[in-house]
Amino acid sequence: MDLKEFGQRLAKIRQSKGMSAYELSLRIEKDPSYIHKVKNAKMNISLASLFTICKELDVTPEDLFTA
């Protein structure tokens, strides 16, 4: 899986939870454009951010890496 595929998977899960990218960015205490940058493979995320995103979306890291 490359960064673009990861970003697309994140967007799909986020949308299925009814959450905007802006809302998720605020919930994980990141710049409002952060999730858009991750989705578009413009930014790599840290493990800490990955776990925080998973907590906010109520998913496991495996959910973000498997289709």
N, C-alpha and C positions, 0 to 999 in steps of 0.2 A: 504494500500500500504506500502510495506517495502522499505528499502533503495535500495535493489537490483532492485526491480521493477522500482523505481524512476530513478535509474541510467540507466536502459535499455531504459526507455521512453525518457530520456534526450538524449541519444545516437541516438535514432531513429529520433528525431526531428532535432538534430544537423546535422545528415547526410542528412536529407531531404532538409536542407538549403544549402548543399554543403560546409559545414565548417568542418575542421578537429578539433580534440580535442585540438591539439597544438594551432591552431589559436584562438579558443574560449578562452583558458586559457590566451593567451596574451591579447586578447581584454578586458577581465575582470580583467587584471593586477594581475594574480595569477601565481604561479609556473607552468611551462609547464606540469607537471604531474598531476595537480589538477583535471582536468576533468576526467582523467583515474581513479583516486582514487575515485571520486564520482560515476562513472559508475560501478565500481567494489565493491561498498558498503564498501570501506575502509575508507571513510571520510564522515562525515555529513556536510551539508552546512548551513550557517547562512541565515536568512531572507534577509539580505542585499545582499549576494551573489546570492540568488535566484532571487531577483528583477533585479540585474545587468545582470544575465544570460538571463532572460526573455527579457530585453531590447535589448541585442545583438542578440538574436534569433528572435526578433519581434514576441513574443508569450506572452500569459498571464500565470500567475502561474497555473490557472486551466488547461491549455493545457498540462502542465507537469504532472499533477496529474490524468488526465482522459485519457482513451484509445480511 
